[in-house]
């Protein structure tokens, strides 16, 4: 059974590493995020969100649902860990 789990882990890891070959190079100024998305956030962020901090504007306004659901996932994971690790009073 451990061999099967190891094999599944290695296959999944291999697929994930294979998928990273399509990523742009780290820090590439010609990547799609750098040429299309970042300039909009920088140029129109304060105007559209009325928040002077660009990081807060991106996380709180542009990506609010994403940030909220990431927080929900972390909370659920924490509750699962607490429920698994708590001691019973027996």
N, C-alpha and C positions, 0 to 999 in steps of 0.2 A: 504494500500500500504506500509506503514511503517512496518507493521508486516511481510509482505512478504520479505522486504529488510533485516530486522533483522534476520529472519529465514535463508535466503540465506547466510548472513554473518556468523551466528553461525555454519551452516553446513560446509561452506568452511573452517572456522577456525578449526573445529573439524577434518576435513580431513587432514589439514596441520599438526596439532598436532599429529595425528595418524601416519603420515609419518615420524615424527622425532624419532619414537621409533627404527628405523633401524640405526640411526646415531651411530657412536662410541662414547664412553664417552669422555667428554671434556678433552683434554690433554693426551689422551691415546697414549703411545709411540708405541703400536702395531697396530695402525690404518693403513689402506692402504696408506694414504697420508704420514704418518711418516716412513713407512718401504720401500715404493717403489719410491715415487716421490721426497721427500725432499733430500735424499742422492744424487740423481742425480744432483739436482740443486746446492747443496753445493759443491760436488766434481768436477763437470764439468762446473759450471756456468761461471767462468772466462775464462776458456779455449775455450768454445764454443761461448761466446758472446763478449769477450774482454772488459767487463765492470767490474771494481773492486768492485762495490757495488752490492750485491746479490739481494737486493730489486729492484733496477733499472733494473737489468738483467732479473728478473722474469717478472716484469710489462712491460718493454720495448721490450723484445725479445721473451721470451717464451709465454707470454700472450698478445701480442701486439694487435691482432684483438679483443680480449675480452675487453681490456682496451679502445680501440678506439670506439667500439660500445657502451660501457657503457657511454662514454663521449657524443656520439651522442644522446643517450636516455635522458641524463640529459639536454642537450641543447634543445631538442625538448620539454621536459616538461617545461623548463623555458620559451620558446617562447609561449607555450600554456597558461601558467599562465599570461604572459604579455598581450597576446591578449585578454584574458578574463577580466582582471582587468583594462585595459586601459579605459580612459574616452573618450567619443566621444565629438566632438566640437559643438554639437547641442545646 
